[in-house]
Amino acid sequence: MNSRYIDFIAGKLGIKPWRVENCIQLLEEGATVPFISRYRKEATGTMTDVEVAETNFHYQRFQELDKRKEAVVKSIEEQDKMTPELRAMIEECVESQRLEDIYLPYRPKRRTRASVAKEKGLEPLAQKMLSLELREVYGEARKFVNQDVPGVEDALQGARDIIAEQISENIEIREELRSFYSRSGVLRTKVLKGKEEEGEKYADYFGYSAPLSRMPSHRVLAVLRAENEKILSVKVEADPQISLKIIHRIFYRGRRYPQQELFDQLKLAQEDSLARLLDPSVENETLKAAKERADLEAVKIFGENLKQLLLAAPVGQKRTMAIDPGFRTGCKVVCLDEKGELVHHDVIYPHPPVNQKMEAMTKTMGMVEDYRIEVIAIGNGTAARETEAFIRRLSFDHPVKIYSVSEDGASIYSASEAARQEFPDQDVTVRGAVSIGRRLMDPLAELVKIDPKSLGIGQYQHDVDQTLLKEKLDDVVEYCVNTVGVNLNTASRHLLSYVSGIGPALAFNIVSYRAENGMFSSRKQLLDVPRLGNKAYELSAGFLRIPGAANPLDNSAVHPERYSLVEKMAGDAGCSVGELVGNPEKIDSIRLEDYVGEGVGLPTLKDIVQELKKPGRDPRESAKDFGFSAEISTIEDLREGMELPGIVTNLTAFGAFVDIGIKQNGLIHVSNMGRKFVRSAADVLKLHQQVKVSVIGVDLKRQRIQLKLIG
């Protein structure tokens, strides 16, 4: 890869270029982000998964930039205008905007005022004016008067049009103006005539004005969404006098000012270039850059929320009852075994209008007893509070824990191809309830089946760059799956598809092989799976677990390529591998420096030792049950000053949304998260965190609740 690209990435990350170069080489060889960050630490100087992912992000962008460079070079060569200096400028580019600036004078254009002037033969006049040596401007202009150019002023106007276009295509001028607009530009909005009622939700932005450089990402996205919906007009304004000074300074740099008549003509050209060409263009580019920055911030927040959601605490393999609450249509109830398999389903009607309370009690208590239910998951949608209150009043013959579970995305899953394949004989209501139960047992394993954009997290996910969002979310899912590890014998096809080196096709082959040949007894059996070759095995094996395997390392994060090293450690410690695993005393007796060798350094050895002490450990915490306040059931019950328990359901740049046990979530604005300044809600809170809040405002008309964090 171009050394300039490597230096650029290294500068962004604040690390040595050799680390980036080695990382890119691994990526070019087909290695994945999880594999590199976990098993190739010596090669990259212990780059974190975040650093490897960012390197991969820039690596992909630079590949796209190289393709664009090829197209630009080809276009300029076809015009027979390529020079060694121009080629060098193109090759040195590391930013797409600069490449487009270089290409701008050579880009095929529609007919412009400058091109019309050139057709009339006025380019020589423009060039003489640009030389600054012309002394008789009007006299020279008369020489160009003809049938197509009726008068002197027409000749000068055409020459100024050519000069204005050249000024607008000057790379340095464009870069400085972009910097000035970005730094000092003010974004102003105006509601379009007759759109006040339709755009009421954007009322805060009617006649809005703010320095663009200080606008939070969510405000930028909100304003641009309103513009896209034809509610607002949006403009970025910058002081035109300063802009003209920038143009003037660069235009005359290193050259003497010409005589007054020529100076005046060139000034007119500069003013025209700014007003007609540069200002609209730079304004658009500035807004585009602001949108890209806002996209990155929003995608980052979305990714962090998704990571926290996927790594939420599981209850584990417990016999689970899941309830999808409802009033008129009843509550859909499913019972799942320890592996999440559906063993029974029914419908109960404990609420109005049916009100079969006694029958619902008898059915529920019977199911809990018959299927030895250990935990109950209640969806947090319509009738959730009423259903939870109903369940908590029941007496069971053994301890049962009760949890509130987010329903976001359950309906999407229930109608999906994945759900139809898993439960071809069940309707969508049963599938949705199963999803609620399974996401309590193991959020990661269940939520990977659902489009992250349907999970009710993040902000403005439909407004940001969808390619960028998909890349980020795929990276997050891949990170979470590989951080936790996957049980090779129980994982679904969807979960397996996110394992490093696997993908959808190989995941399907693994599940098919498992169905035909029974459970895997060793990692080596993976090589018997059709189309799963040595490279895929290398990238995936360390992230796949086989509980109860003959080799205990097959249920750990120790990579098969290091099995012989562990065997040597065990031999030196005077025991077998099985006796070494989980034996801290023997493991601590190992002197790691003795095993440093080619390709194996202390970072890898420390990872191996940590894994040997707690093989196959789940990095996630255990789920905790939680109860909402019994004082409230609707927004009308809220009073300012109330202190309530809640669960964080979403994090944004401006605040956190909290479920306090009613239909409407409340908002804790960042200004209400403590005495110190809070830049982002994610700096203080985590998704699904249990918190205590006080009510500081209730807007019944707009159904909005303002909260303050108190614990």
N, C-alpha and C positions, 0 to 999 in steps of 0.2 A: 504494500500500500504506500501511496505517496507520503513521504516523510513529513510534509507539511500537515497532512491530516493527523498523523500520529502526534505531532507536537501540539496541534490544536486540542485534541482530546486530552492529552496529558495536562495541558494548561487548564482546561475546564475542571479536571478532577484534582489538580494539584499534586500529581504524582510524577515519577520518573518516566520518560518516554519508553524505556526498554520494557517496562511492565505492560504498557499499552500495546507495544509491538508484539510481545509474546501472546497477549490475550487475543489480539486480532488473528494471529497465526492459528491459534486453537479454534477460533470461530470459523476461519476459512477451511479448516480440516473437518468441520462438521460438529464440533463440540457444542454443547448447550450451556446456557448461563448457569444452571444449577450444578452441572458437572464440573465446570471450570472453577467456580467459587468453592466447591467442596473438595474436589479431588486433584486440583492442579494448583495448589497454593504456592508451591515453590516456583513454578514457572511464572506466575504473575506477581510474585512478591506479596502474597496474601491479599489480593484484591477482594473486596467484599462483593456480595451478590449485587448490591446497588451499583457499585463501580463497574462491575462486569456488564450489568444490564445497560448502563449508560454508554459504555464503550460500544456495545452492540447496537444501541440506538444510533449513535453517530456513524458507526461503520456502515449501517444500512443507508443512512442519508448520503454519505459520501459516495456510495455505489450509485445512487440515483444522480448525484451531482456529476459523476464521471460520464454517465450516459448523456446528460444534458450538454456537457462540454463537447462530446463527440458530435452532437447535432449542431452546436454552434460553430465549431471548427469547419464542419462540412459545408454549412451555409455560407460562411465567409469565404472559404476556398472557391466555392462555385461562383462567387462574385469577383473572384480574382483580386481580392483585397487583403489577403493574409500576408502578414510580415512576421519576421522572427520575434520582434518586440511584442507584437500583439499575441502571438502564440504563447510566449512566456507569461504574459499577463493572465491569459486564460488558464494555463497550467497551474499557476500559483494560487488561484482562487480557492478559498475554503468556505466561502459563503455564497449561496445561490443568488442573493440580491446583487452582490458585486458582479457576478458573472452576467446577470441580465443588464447591468449598467454598461459593462464593456460591450455587450452585443447590441445595445440600443441603437447606435448609429447605423448598424448594418442590418437591423431587423427589417424585413419587407414591410412596407407601410401602405396604408390606404392613402389616397391623394390628400396632401396637406397644403397649407398656404405656402410653405417653403418649396414643396415640389412644383407647385404651379409657377412660382417665381423663377425656379430653375428652368422650367420649360420655356419661359419667356426670355431666357438668356441673361438673367440678372446675377448669376453666381459670381462672375468676375468682379462685379461692382461690390458685392458683399465681401469677397476676399480682399479687395483693396482697402475697404473700410476696416476689416479685421487686422490688417497689417499695421494700422495706426499711423501710416506714413502719408496718407492722403491729405492734401492741403486744401484743394478746391473741391469740396464735397458736391456742391450743386453743379459746378462745371463738369465734373466727371459724370454725374448722374444724367446730364443732358445728352451725353453720348449714347445713352441706352434708350432714349425716347424713340419709339417707332409705332407701327400700327398696333402692336400688342401692348405697348406701354405708352399710353397717351401723353403723360406729362412727367415732369421731374419728380413731383411728389409720389407718383405711382411707382417710379423707379426706386426711390428711396424706401417706400413702403415694402416693396418686394425684397429689397436687400435686407431690410430690418427683419422681415419674416424668416429669411434664411439664417440670419445671425441669431435670432431668438431661438430657433430650433437647435442650432449648434450649442447655444448656452444651456438649453434644457437637457442636452445629451452629455454634458460635461460630467465625468464621473465624480470628480472632487466636489463640485458644486452640489450634486445630488446627495452625496454622502453627508456633507456638512448640513445641508438643509434638513435631511431626515433626522440627524442628531438634534438639531435645534427644535424641530417640531415635536420630537419625542420628549425632549427635556423641558420645553417651555410652552408647548401647545396647550390650548384650553379646549376641552370638549364641551360643545353647547348643543342642547336639544330644543326642539320646538314641536309641540303637538300639532298634527295635521288638522286642518279645518274639518269639523264635523266628526272627529274621532275621539272626542273627550269621553263619551259614554262607553263606547266600545273598548277603549283602552284604559278603563278605570283602574285596572290592576297596576298600570304603569304611572299612576298619578304622581308618584314621588319624582318622576323624571320629566314632568311637563315643565318646560322652561328651566331645565337643569343645567348647571354649569360647574365644571371642576377641572383642575389641572390634570391632564391625561396621565402624567407620570405618577400621580399619587392616587389614582382611582383603583380601588380594590377589584380583583378579577370578577367577582360576582356582579358588580355594578357595570363593568364593561360589557359582560355577556347579556345582562338584562337590557341595557340600552340598545345593543345591536340586535337583540331579538325583537324589540319593539319596532326598530327601524325595518327589519325584515317583514314584520307583520303589517307594515304601512300605517303605524300609529304615530311614529315620531320621524322628524328629519334630524339628522345628526351631522355635525360639522366640527372639524378641528381647526381652530384659528390660531395663527401665530403672527406676531408683530411684523407687518410687511416691510417696515423700515429696516428692521434688523436683517430680514431676509435679503433685502436689496444690498445692504452693506456686505453681506457674505458673498453675494454674486459679484459685486463691484470689486471686492478685495481679491478674489480668485481670478477674475477676468483680467485685471491689470497687474497681477503679481509679476514683479521683475521687469515691468515695461513702463515707459514714460507715458504720461497722459497726452493725448493728441490735442490739436487745436480745437477751439471751443465748438465750432460748428459740427465737427465730427464727434466730439465728446457728447454733444446734445443728442445726436442721432443714435449713438451707441447706448446712451442712457435710456432712450425710448425703447430700444430693442430689449434691454435688460428688464425694464418694467413690464413690457408685453410678455416676455418669456416667463416671468414670475406669475403674472396674473392669468395668462391663458394656458400655459403649459406646465410649469413647475408646480404651482400651488395645488391644482387639482390632483396631479400625479403624486406628489409627495404626501398630500393629505391622505389619499387612498392607501399609500404604502405605510404611512404611520398608523392608520386605523387597522390595517392588516397585521402589522407587527404587534399592536396592542392586543388584537384578537388572539394572535398566536401565543403571546405571553399569558393571557387569561386562560386560553385552552390548556396550556401546560400546567398552570396552577390548579385549575379545576380537575384535570385528569389526575394530577398528583393526589388531590384530596380524595377523589373517587377511588383511586388505587389503594390508598391507605385505609379507607373505610372498608373496602372489599377484603383487604388482608385481615383486618380485625374481625370481620364477619366470618370469614372462612376458618380462621384460627380460634373461633369462639370455643369456650369450654364445652366438651361433650359429656353426656351422662354415661356414655359407654354402652356395652352390651347388656342391656337390661330389658326385661319384658315390659313393653310399653303400650299404653292405651293413648290414642290420639283422638282428639275431638275437634271437629270443624264446626263451630257454633252457628246457630241460626234460629230465627223465630218461627216464621210461617212454615218453612221447609224442614224444620227440625234440626237437630244436631247429629251430624254424621260421625259415627264412632267406629274406629278400627282397633284391632288388637294385633300387636306384632310380637314375634318371638325375639330371642336375644340377638339373632342375626338380622333382624329387620324384615323378616318374611311375614307376609300377611296370613294370619290364622283365623281371623273372624272379622265380620263387619256387621253393623246394624245402624238403625236410626232411632233416636229418642226424641220426645217432644215435651221437655220440662217447662217450656215458656208459652205465653200467649202467642197466637190465639187458640192453639190446640189444648195446652194445659194438661197433658197427661203426666202429671208430676209423680204420682205413686208408681205408675208403670215404668217411668224413666228411672226412678230410684231402684226398683227391683232389678231391672235389666242391667243397670250399671254395676251394682254391687255383685250381681251374679257373674258378669264378665270379669270383674276384678278378681273374684275368687276362682272361677274356672280356669282362667289363663294365668293365674299367679302374677298379676300385674304388679310391677315395682314402681313405675313412674307414670304420671299422666301428663300429656302435653295438650294444652288448650290453645287453639289459634286465637290471635289477638284482634280478630275482626268484629263484625256485627254480633252482638249478644255475648261477647267474650266475658264481660264482667258478671253478667247474670249467670252464665254457665259456670264460671269459676266459683261463684257464691254457692250455687247448687251443689257442685262437687265437694266443696269443703264442708258442707253440712252432713255429708254421708259418713257412715261409720263402716270401716273395712276391718276384716279379721286379721290384717297384718299391716305393717307400716307402708304407706304409699306417699311419695313426694309428688307435688303438683307444680307445674311450670307453665308460664305464659310464653308462647312461641310465636314469632313473627310469621304472618301468613304471606308476606310479600313474595310474589313469584309462584306461589303454590298453584294458582289457577293456570298460569302459563305452563308449568310442568304438566299438570293434569291433562292438558289437551295436546301435549307434544308427542312426537314420534317415539321418544324414549319411553314415555309413560305407556303408550299403546303397546310397545314391545314387551314391557315388564308386566303389564296387566291387561292383556287383550280382552279378557272377559268381564272387566269391571268398568263402571261408568266413571265420569270425571270427578264426581263427588268423593268416591272411595279413593281414587288416586290422589286427590288433593289432601285428604286426611292422612293417607300414608306418608306423603311428603312432609307434613307437619310433624309426625312422629319420628320419622327418620332424621330430620334435621335437628331434633333434640338429642337423639342417640349419637349422631356424628354429623355436625353441620357441614364439614368439608366434603364428605362423601356424597351428601345429598345435594348441596347447593351447586356443585360443579355441573349438574345437569340442567341448570337454569341460566338463561342469559343474564349476566350481571346487571344489565341495565334495567331489569325487571325487579330488582331486589330492594328498591326504595332507598338507595343510599346515594350520596354525592349531590352535586348541584349542576343544573343546566346540562345534563348529560346528552340531551338531544341537540344542543346548540354547538357543542365543541366539535372539533375535527374528528369525524367518526373513525378514520383510519388510525389516528393517533390514540384514540380512546381504546379501540380494539387491541392494538399492540400492547398498551399498558395493562389492560385487564387480563389479557392472555399471559403476560409476564407475571402478574400477581398470582393468578391461579396456579401457574406452573411452579412459582416459588413456594406457595403454601403446600401444594401436594407433595413436592419433593422434600420440603422441610420436615413434614410429619412422617413421610414414608407411607408405603401402600402395601397392604396384605395381598400378596399375589394370588392367594386362593379364594378370597372373598370379594375383591374389588370389582366394581362394575366396569363395563367397557368405557363409560364416560370418565371415570376416575383414572383408569389406566392410560387413557389417551393423553393425559397431562404429565405422565411420568417422562422424565428426561430420555430422549431418544426413541420414544414409542410412537405416539401419534395415533390417529383414529384407525388406520388400516391395520397396524400391528396389534392394537388393542383388541380389535375384532378377532384377529387370528389367535391371540392368547386366550380369549374367552372361549372360542370354538375348540381350541386344543384341550382346554380344561374340561369342557363338557364331554368331549369324546374319550379322553384318557384319564380323567380323574384328577385329583389334587396334585399340585407340584410338590415333590419331596426335596428338591434341591434347586438352587439357582441355575445350575448347569443345564437343567432340563429346558430352560428357555431357548437354548440353541437348537432344540428339536422343533420349535414352533416355526411353521412355514414362513419364509421370507425374513426371519429375525436373524440377521447375520452377526458377525463379530463386532462390528462398530456399534450397532444398536445394543448389543449385550454389554459392551464396555460402558456406554452412556447410561444405561438403565439399571443394571444389576444392583448397584449400591443403594438404590432407592426403593427396591422391592424387598419385602419381608416374607419369610416363611416360618411362622410359629411352629415349634415342635419339630423342625428339621433335624436330621441326624447331625449336621454340622451346625453348632449354635451360632456361628458367624453368619449363616444364611438368614438369621432373624435380627441382624444388626446393620448399622450403617457402614461397617467395614467393607471396603470394596474387595471383590474376589482377587484383584491383582495384588492385594496385600495379605492374602491368607497365608502364604509361605512365610512372610515376615512375622505374623502372629504365631505361627507354629514354632518358629525359631525362638521367639520370646518365651513361649510356654516351655520349650525344651530347656532353655537356659534357667528358667525358674523351677525346673524339676517337676513339671506337671503336664497334664494334657491340656489341649485348648479348652475343653469343656470344664476342666477344673480352674482354669485361669479366668474364664468369663464370670463376671459378677463377684470376683474375689479381690476386694480392695487391697488386702494385705500383700498378696503375691504381686498384684499389679504395681503397687507403690515400690516394690523392691526392684523393679526394672529400671535400669539406667538408660534413659532414652538416647543419650549421646552415643552409646555403643551401636545404635542401629541406623545412624545417619549414613546415607550412601547416595549413590546416583539416583536422582529423581525423588529421593525421600529425605525430607528435612524435618526439623523439629515441629513445624506447624502440622504436618500430616501425622507425625508420631503422637503429638498431643491429642489430636482428634481421635486417633485409634484408641489411645488409653482411656479417654473419656467415654468412648462407646463401649469398651470392654467392661467398664465399671457398671454401666447401666444400659445393657444392650436393648435396642429397639424401643427406648423410652419415648413416650409421647410428650412433646414439648408443651402441649396445651394444658391449661389448668382444668380442674374438675368443675362441672357445672354446679351452681348454687341455686336453691329454690328461693322464691321471692314472692312477697305479698304486697298488693296495693292497699291504699287506705280504704277502709270500709265507710268512711264519711261521705264519699262522693261517688256518683254514678253518671252524672252528666255535667256539661259545662255550666249549667245553671246553678249547680251546687257549690261552685267555687266562690271564694271570698278573698279579697286582698289580705295578705298576712298569713294565710294558711301555710303550714309546713307539711310537705307530702313526700313520700318515697317515689322514686321514678327510675326508669331505665332509659339510657341514651339510645335512641333509634337511628339518628343520623347526625353527621358532623359536616359543617360547611365552614367556609372562611369566616363568615360573619357570626356564627353561633352554633348551638347544638339543639336538636329537637329531642324532646323527652316525652316518653309515654308515662302518664301519671294515672293510667287506669280508666280513662274515658275515651270516647271516639276521637277527640281532637288531641293531637300532640301539642305540648307547649314549647316555646322557644326561650332558651337562655342566650341572650345576646352576649357577645364577647365582653361587652362593658359591664356585664353582671356576673362575671366569673371570678371575681376576687378584687382585691385592692390594687394589685399591680396590673400594668398594661398587658393585655393578652392579644397577641397578633392573630392567632388562629385558634379555633376551638380545640383542634387536635393537639395543641400544646398543653392542654389542661385535662381533657377527657378522652375516653376511649369508647368505641362502639360497644353497646350492651353493658356498659358500666352501670352499677347500681348507685344512685345518687340520692341526696336529699335536697329538696328545693323549696323555695317559698314563692307564693303567688304574688306578683307585684302589679298585675294588670289583666283585666278580662274584657274583651271586646265581643259582646254577644252578637252584634250585627255582622261583623266580619269573621266571627268564630275563631278569634285569635286569643292565645293565652301567653302572657309574658311571665317568665320565671326568673328567679335569682338562685344561683348555686350557693348552698349553705353547708354542704357536706357530701 
